[in-house]
Amino acid sequence: MWQNRHIMEISNFSLSYIESDPQTHQPSASIYIRPSDGSEMLLTAPSLTFIELDCEIRRLHAELDEIRARAKKKFYKAEAAAAGA
């Protein structure tokens, strides 16, 4: 299974901040990741205020918390099955 998966190495999360967005002429910010190949991939929509950016960060936290909860259930279920075998 793992042989068939493309694993992206993330070197870091970062903030992209534009003082004056060409379309809105307002400040804009978003969160992106930069894989080891040097490319950039946006994780959030561009935000025009800090409150919008904070909401995007909270959304990412919530998604990661959900993934953590699902993984925890799967690992504990596998451990219980192995202990019962």
Disulfide bonds with the S-S distance in Angstrom:
none
